[in-house]
Amino acid sequence: TQFLCLPRSFEYSHKNAALVSVATLGVGGMLVYWLRPRQKIKTIEMGDGWWGAGERPLKGKEDESIRPFRIETSDKEIEDLHYRLDQARYTPPLEGAAFHYGFNSSYLQKVVAYWRNQFDWRKQVEVLNKYPHFQTTIEGIDVHFIHVKPSYIPHGQAVQPLLMVHGWPGSFYEFYKIIPLLTEPASHGLNEGDIVFEVICPSIPGYGFSEAPHKQGFDAIATARIFHKLMNRLGFKEYYLQGGDWGSRITTNMAQMLPESVKGLHLNLIFINKYGLGRIISVILGAYVPWLVGFTKEDARRMYPFIQKNIYYLLQESGYLHIQATKPDTAGCGLNDSPVGLAAYILEKFSTWTDKSFLQKDDGGLESKYCLDELLTNVMIYWVTSSIAPSMRFYKENIANDPDPSLYSRVGVYVPTGIAAFPQEIAHTPRVWAKQVFKNLITYSYMPRGGHFAAFEEPKLLAQDIMHFVRKVEQL
């Protein structure tokens, strides 16, 4: 109050009026300066780590070389697989059970017969090796990735680096159908050649051909840091990111960690962790007056009835998550020993996460969206690398050790963001909720069809949305 009364003591001459103006500007400037640090964007600390076996070497720099890598197989590997497939035991399914109890074992026997007698792993290894593979050592472990560049770049065309990150139970192979659409878009009729990408797809450490961490605590933030180091090692200062499933969490953490390096973030699944009173009220009101809480008609169609579509369905589909977030190694032992068990465990997700209605089908609808060669190639990546147990541990490191992912939810995302909302995704997040975390939302698309494994199932739709997003960012 004393400060507010000060002007009254002045005689209102021109001189004093000028002094008041200068004082006001000075105090205002000090306030702006004082408040400025408080407006600074929060980021996740980069930190550092060591995930190799034993103690971190005290001397000597880590080998930062990028080494060419090829996937190989052998007669012994294939003979061992065939022997195990021949020894499989099956439990007859309940009559009319379809996929309601999990993978239907009658259909499983058909899948295994195809795997044993028709699936050609050597041929699929050639398919996998059609893109250039590499490994490099980061924080003590070998990180595998593919790096695909356009074969032709029009004069003056800028090539956009794009890091694409998979999830569980997927792999880098999920991106094999979308890569040519992004690196050679004009030849696939996707655009006039104004946007072209070079694509980097790493395997999350512990998945596929990336070495598993030897230490406890390897979570999405550690993965984000390693992938930033990878992109830096490849010579990129700025790049785009894309992800779904764990890939969404990892790329979002990358954007929160080094926003200055991320030109844009494109996601086909988002995690929103805040469920306070306001969220509950919006859910209740949204059922009757969706427009009042910012929901569109499409949001309402995808979200309601809320209990059935969000709580009941998530409980039904998340039993695996509880196991993997608590005792992953126990289940992992069995899956790592039995290729049939491994296939049932993985392919069940490719059924119900692709389309909820596939639960009603005796064959889980698997071959309506994918072919068995594609599905079994993904299973084989887990089988030949013995990576199912370490891939499952990623849940324990991220969920059990931090049930409230506070860093993820408290730190906003300020980089330009694009979201592709696929209708068969496990859960729907409306735009109005997404904007609470993603502060610079450039595009939000209601995709016409498709589910959880978007790049694998609907590569053209996803590629078009990525390009639409990047085009907008480049015009900013």
C-alpha atoms as one frame of an Amber mdcrd trajectory, in Angstrom:
protein
   0.000   0.000   0.000   2.868   2.378   0.776   4.214   1.808  -2.750   0.766
   2.517  -4.266   0.527   5.821  -2.363   3.882   7.130  -3.595   2.575   8.936
  -6.733   0.240  11.048  -4.576   3.248  12.764  -2.908   4.484  14.031  -6.284
   3.545  17.414  -7.642   2.039  16.694 -11.020   4.487  18.680 -13.079   5.717
  17.444 -16.463   9.060  16.639 -14.850   7.503  14.471 -12.151   5.196  12.796
 -14.674   8.303  11.786 -16.624   9.913  10.482 -13.441   6.812   8.379 -12.689
   6.912   6.944 -16.208  10.590   6.046 -15.894  10.046   4.512 -12.440   7.075
   2.507 -13.704   9.066   1.235 -16.661  11.972   0.382 -14.380   9.835  -1.547
 -11.902   7.981  -3.234 -14.787  11.268  -4.206 -16.380  12.505  -5.674 -13.101
   9.272  -7.648 -12.732   9.589  -9.013 -16.284  13.219  -9.943 -15.604  12.292
 -11.559 -12.272   9.403 -13.516 -13.756  11.262 -14.604 -16.892  13.137 -17.546
 -15.333   9.849 -18.826 -13.928   8.445 -19.032 -17.451  11.376 -21.184 -18.565
  10.242 -24.465 -20.083  10.715 -27.380 -17.715  12.780 -30.214 -19.120  13.795
 -33.690 -18.041  17.419 -33.875 -16.942  19.583 -35.602 -19.545  21.652 -37.431
 -16.917  23.927 -40.332 -17.827  24.048 -44.080 -17.374  26.009 -47.302 -17.679
  24.152 -50.489 -18.621  27.038 -52.762 -19.548  28.141 -55.776 -17.523  30.276
 -55.068 -14.464  31.694 -51.721 -13.441  32.000 -48.800 -15.814  35.609 -48.598
 -17.085  37.482 -45.758 -15.397  39.758 -45.101 -18.347  39.287 -45.050 -22.060
  36.535 -43.538 -24.153  33.599 -45.652 -25.346  33.884 -46.995 -28.886  31.623
 -44.607 -30.819  32.003 -46.310 -34.180  28.937 -47.158 -36.279  29.340 -50.795
 -37.326  27.443 -52.452 -40.208  25.333 -55.378 -38.996  23.624 -58.280 -40.737
  21.005 -60.662 -39.425  22.093 -64.269 -39.947  20.679 -67.716 -39.303  21.978
 -71.281 -39.323  20.800 -74.856 -39.877  21.227 -75.479 -36.157  18.933 -72.569
 -35.225  16.196 -73.751 -37.610  16.536 -77.421 -36.570  16.189 -76.485 -32.894
  13.058 -74.445 -33.676  11.501 -77.301 -35.671  12.257 -79.784 -32.903  10.514
 -77.598 -30.314   7.521 -76.985 -32.605   7.164 -80.758 -33.089   7.149 -81.344
 -29.310   4.419 -78.806 -28.533   1.496 -79.793 -26.275  -1.914 -78.168 -26.634
  -4.918 -77.773 -24.350  -8.208 -78.101 -26.267 -10.186 -74.838 -26.224 -13.632
 -74.544 -24.656 -16.479 -74.885 -27.125 -17.342 -71.581 -28.764 -14.650 -69.726
 -26.808 -13.124 -67.958 -29.850 -10.429 -65.609 -28.361 -12.313 -64.813 -25.119
  -9.939 -66.976 -23.065  -6.825 -65.883 -24.923  -5.272 -67.446 -28.012  -7.520
 -70.214 -29.323  -5.399 -73.389 -29.358  -7.207 -74.952 -32.352  -6.162 -72.003
 -34.486  -2.735 -72.006 -32.796  -2.129 -75.524 -34.147  -2.805 -74.216 -37.672
  -0.348 -71.342 -37.133   2.302 -73.762 -35.823   1.752 -76.154 -38.756   2.363
 -73.246 -41.139   5.407 -72.165 -39.109   6.866 -75.675 -39.144   6.153 -76.631
 -42.757   5.801 -73.480 -44.881   7.368 -70.483 -43.168  10.824 -69.844 -44.652
  13.010 -68.118 -42.062  15.986 -67.887 -44.440  13.841 -65.987 -46.925  12.564
 -63.675 -44.174  16.147 -62.995 -43.061  16.798 -61.751 -46.614  13.721 -59.515
 -46.317  14.982 -58.154 -42.981  18.419 -57.464 -44.476  17.035 -55.453 -47.419
  17.532 -52.287 -45.341  20.958 -51.299 -43.953  21.452 -52.457 -40.346  23.979
 -51.078 -37.873  25.096 -51.368 -34.277  26.864 -48.863 -32.054  27.844 -48.989
 -28.387  26.118 -46.449 -26.128  26.387 -46.437 -22.325  27.984 -49.883 -22.360
  25.474 -51.769 -24.547  25.229 -52.430 -28.288  22.291 -50.582 -29.832  20.873
 -51.929 -33.097  19.152 -49.752 -35.705  18.268 -49.554 -39.370  19.000 -46.357
 -41.301  17.274 -45.903 -44.654  18.044 -42.946 -46.928  16.134 -41.889 -50.049
  17.631 -43.329 -53.243  16.862 -40.094 -55.108  16.728 -36.529 -53.763  15.404
 -33.787 -56.065  17.707 -30.767 -56.419  17.275 -28.357 -53.530  15.130 -30.812
 -51.572  15.730 -30.934 -47.809  15.705 -34.446 -46.379  14.060 -34.637 -42.952
  15.595 -37.091 -40.453  12.866 -39.145 -38.736  13.461 -41.441 -35.763  10.684
 -44.056 -35.452  10.442 -46.071 -32.234   8.490 -49.335 -31.813   6.813 -50.757
 -28.708   5.909 -54.125 -27.187   5.371 -56.782 -28.515   6.571 -55.213 -31.741
   9.985 -54.551 -33.234  11.803 -52.461 -35.817  10.178 -54.758 -38.410   6.812
 -53.030 -37.824   8.113 -50.133 -39.940   9.126 -52.129 -43.028   5.944 -51.258
 -44.942   5.952 -47.551 -44.070   9.664 -46.892 -44.736   9.416 -46.840 -48.568
   6.402 -44.516 -48.344   8.456 -42.028 -46.327  11.783 -42.331 -48.155  10.311
 -42.520 -51.685   6.924 -40.749 -51.304   6.628 -39.489 -54.874   6.986 -42.992
 -56.344   4.130 -44.164 -54.105   1.810 -41.316 -55.084   1.876 -39.753 -51.633
   2.903 -36.185 -52.509   4.552 -33.971 -55.084   7.955 -34.583 -53.567   7.886
 -31.622 -51.177   8.562 -33.793 -48.095  11.044 -36.670 -48.016  12.593 -38.484
 -45.060  15.571 -40.543 -44.089  14.346 -42.994 -41.491  16.168 -44.359 -38.444
  14.477 -47.235 -36.584  16.349 -48.456 -33.497  15.552 -51.507 -31.403  14.858
 -50.562 -27.780  17.678 -52.060 -25.647  16.488 -55.501 -24.525  14.414 -55.936
 -27.699  15.550 -57.772 -30.812  19.125 -57.127 -31.818  19.836 -54.395 -29.244
  21.749 -55.739 -26.259  19.737 -56.058 -23.049  20.756 -53.799 -20.147  22.743
 -55.649 -17.475  21.664 -53.315 -14.671  18.335 -52.589 -12.991  16.510 -49.328
 -13.671  16.633 -49.083 -17.474  13.463 -47.100 -18.220  12.000 -44.886 -20.961
  14.050 -41.872 -19.846  17.297 -43.864 -20.147  16.129 -45.035 -23.587  15.321
 -41.442 -24.598  18.815 -40.328 -23.632  20.438 -43.206 -25.549  18.409 -42.441
 -28.677  19.370 -38.749 -28.484  23.004 -39.875 -28.281  22.411 -42.155 -31.271
  20.999 -39.313 -33.402  23.834 -37.049 -32.328  26.352 -39.754 -33.246  24.744
 -39.997 -36.681  25.375 -36.276 -37.131  21.846 -34.913 -36.663  21.369 -31.727
 -34.634  17.593 -31.538 -35.262  15.157 -34.299 -36.160  11.558 -35.467 -36.130
  10.298 -38.232 -33.837   7.473 -40.745 -34.261   6.151 -43.439 -31.955   3.302
 -45.534 -30.634   3.100 -47.779 -27.555   6.445 -47.554 -25.671   7.751 -45.639
 -28.679   5.280 -42.881 -27.803   6.533 -42.675 -24.219  10.198 -42.730 -25.291
   9.855 -40.091 -28.031   7.776 -37.864 -25.720  10.525 -38.119 -23.102  13.024
 -37.192 -25.835  10.979 -34.050 -26.593  10.853 -33.211 -22.866  14.581 -33.840
 -22.461  16.070 -31.883 -25.391  13.281 -29.814 -26.989  15.845 -27.789 -28.959
  16.819 -30.959 -30.872  13.270 -32.043 -31.734  11.716 -30.344 -34.772   8.444
 -32.170 -34.240   6.861 -35.118 -32.435   4.269 -37.359 -34.101   2.403 -39.961
 -32.038  -0.241 -42.600 -32.700  -0.830 -43.278 -28.996  -0.642 -40.849 -26.092
  -0.513 -41.424 -22.359  -2.435 -38.991 -20.152  -1.879 -39.760 -16.477  -3.809
 -37.030 -14.664  -7.215 -38.163 -13.364  -8.340 -35.484 -10.903 -11.797 -34.217
 -10.026 -11.933 -32.021 -13.129 -11.293 -35.024 -15.373 -14.014 -37.054 -13.638
 -16.519 -34.199 -14.016 -15.657 -33.850 -17.726 -16.221 -37.589 -18.218 -19.643
 -37.388 -16.539 -20.754 -34.229 -18.387 -19.276 -35.465 -21.668 -21.792 -38.277
 -21.816 -24.666 -35.744 -22.008 -23.220 -32.422 -23.226 -19.878 -33.298 -24.858
 -19.480 -29.817 -26.391 -19.542 -28.271 -22.913 -16.293 -30.038 -21.932 -14.636
 -29.696 -25.333 -15.409 -33.165 -26.717 -16.366 -33.574 -30.352 -19.075 -35.971
 -31.532 -16.327 -38.356 -32.606 -14.710 -38.180 -29.157 -18.069 -39.092 -27.574
 -18.602 -41.945 -30.026 -15.188 -43.437 -29.219 -15.327 -42.907 -25.442 -18.843
 -43.939 -24.415 -20.215 -45.982 -22.793 -17.187 -45.001 -20.668 -17.131 -47.911
 -18.193 -17.345 -50.502 -20.962 -14.867 -48.879 -23.379 -12.296 -47.623 -20.895
 -12.410 -49.460 -17.586 -13.800 -52.917 -18.467 -11.895 -53.207 -21.748  -8.620
 -51.999 -20.203  -8.957 -54.489 -17.326  -9.630 -57.251 -19.834  -6.587 -56.343
 -21.942  -4.033 -55.461 -19.253  -3.398 -58.718 -17.362  -0.069 -59.075 -19.174
   0.904 -55.595 -17.939   0.492 -56.536 -14.278   2.646 -59.657 -14.721   5.340
 -57.775 -16.627   5.368 -54.872 -14.183   5.889 -57.203 -11.213   7.504 -60.585
 -12.048   8.526 -60.493 -15.726  11.276 -63.111 -15.463   8.939 -65.867 -14.244
   6.671 -65.765 -17.292   9.690 -64.887 -19.445  11.369 -68.224 -18.622   8.506
 -70.208 -20.119   8.116 -67.985 -23.181  11.843 -68.029 -23.903  11.817 -71.850
 -23.805   8.714 -72.491 -25.923   8.295 -70.987 -29.390   4.625 -72.026 -29.388
   4.005 -70.296 -26.064   5.874 -67.236 -27.326   3.778 -67.067 -30.511   0.515
 -67.395 -28.566   1.548 -64.675 -26.105   2.654 -62.191 -28.780   0.097 -62.872
 -31.512  -2.861 -62.612 -29.136  -1.986 -58.883 -28.864  -1.902 -58.533 -32.648
  -5.470 -59.838 -32.638  -7.379 -57.847 -30.021  -5.222 -54.688 -30.188  -5.816
 -54.481 -33.931  -9.609 -54.721 -33.579 -11.613 -55.250 -30.382 -14.226 -57.312
 -32.264 -11.597 -59.931 -33.201 -12.206 -61.404 -29.735 -15.329 -62.990 -31.254
 -13.462 -64.832 -34.047 -12.072 -68.349 -33.846  -8.906 -67.232 -35.659  -8.668
 -63.908 -33.820  -9.027 -62.090 -37.152  -5.254 -62.223 -37.507  -5.113 -63.024
 -41.205  -7.677 -60.368 -42.110  -5.109 -57.602 -41.526  -1.737 -59.374 -41.664
  -0.204 -62.428 -43.298   1.364 -65.219 -41.243   4.820 -64.563 -42.724   4.729
 -61.003 -41.300   3.418 -62.073 -37.903   5.855 -64.955 -37.517   8.817 -62.809
 -38.618   8.115 -60.497 -35.683   7.851 -63.520 -33.350  11.126 -64.896 -34.730
  12.944 -61.635 -33.910  12.065 -62.278 -30.253  12.828 -66.011 -30.523  16.288
 -65.945 -32.123  17.507 -63.118 -29.846  16.020 -64.562 -26.607  14.682 -61.061
 -25.973  11.185 -61.735 -24.623  12.201 -61.592 -20.918  14.269 -58.377 -21.171
  11.519 -56.783 -23.270   9.010 -57.611 -20.520  11.298 -56.116 -17.851  10.798
 -52.715 -19.465   7.340 -52.671 -17.834   8.751 -53.264 -14.373  11.359 -50.554
 -14.798   8.786 -48.011 -15.981   5.661 -48.879 -14.000   6.461 -50.781 -10.809
   9.340 -48.493  -9.880   7.344 -45.326 -10.639   3.573 -45.976 -10.628   2.994
 -42.222 -10.967   5.233 -41.238 -13.859   5.582 -37.747 -12.428   8.345 -36.552
 -14.732   6.274 -37.589 -17.730   3.058 -35.929 -16.539   4.456 -32.820 -14.827
   6.785 -31.699 -17.614   4.809 -30.329 -20.537   5.679 -30.998 -24.174   6.377
 -27.741 -26.012   7.727 -29.003 -29.330   5.309 -29.033 -32.306   3.200 -32.185
 -31.916   0.944 -34.187 -34.215  -1.434 -36.906 -33.035  -3.044 -39.611 -35.175
  -5.973 -41.058 -33.204  -6.807 -44.509 -34.593 -10.345 -45.728 -33.805  -9.367
 -49.230 -32.609  -6.617 -47.999 -30.277  -6.800 -49.434 -26.746  -7.974 -46.090
 -25.316  -9.038 -42.796 -26.868  -7.665 -39.447 -25.709  -9.660 -36.422 -26.934
  -7.836 -33.390 -28.279  -8.927 -31.222 -25.332  -7.145 -33.599 -22.912  -4.102
 -33.976 -25.144  -3.580 -30.190 -25.203  -3.084 -30.191 -21.421   0.230 -32.041
 -21.922   1.112 -31.235 -25.543   1.178 -27.431 -25.449   1.965 -26.943 -29.137
  -0.499 -29.271 -30.841  -0.241 -28.667 -34.590  -2.386 -31.516 -35.935  -4.872
 -33.938 -34.402  -6.391 -36.436 -36.832  -9.286 -38.834 -36.315  -8.043 -41.722
 -38.434 -10.765 -43.556 -40.384  -9.626 -47.091 -39.483  -6.818 -48.983 -37.780
  -5.660 -49.936 -34.318  -2.625 -50.174 -32.075  -0.021 -51.352 -34.617  -0.625
 -48.463 -37.017   2.602 -48.610 -39.066   2.232 -52.377 -39.498  -1.489 -52.374
 -40.251  -2.200 -49.041 -42.002   1.178 -47.787 -43.280  -0.262 -45.486 -45.949
  -2.688 -43.755 -43.574   0.052 -43.199 -41.004   2.568 -41.995 -43.626   0.053
 -39.468 -44.969  -0.600 -38.107 -41.484   3.126 -37.825 -40.682   3.657 -35.893
 -43.925   0.663 -33.642 -43.287   2.095 -32.831 -39.846   5.668 -32.221 -41.013
   4.465 -30.053 -43.884   2.641 -27.813 -41.400   5.646 -27.619 -39.072   7.958
 -26.699 -41.943   5.600 -23.849 -42.879   5.665 -22.336 -39.391
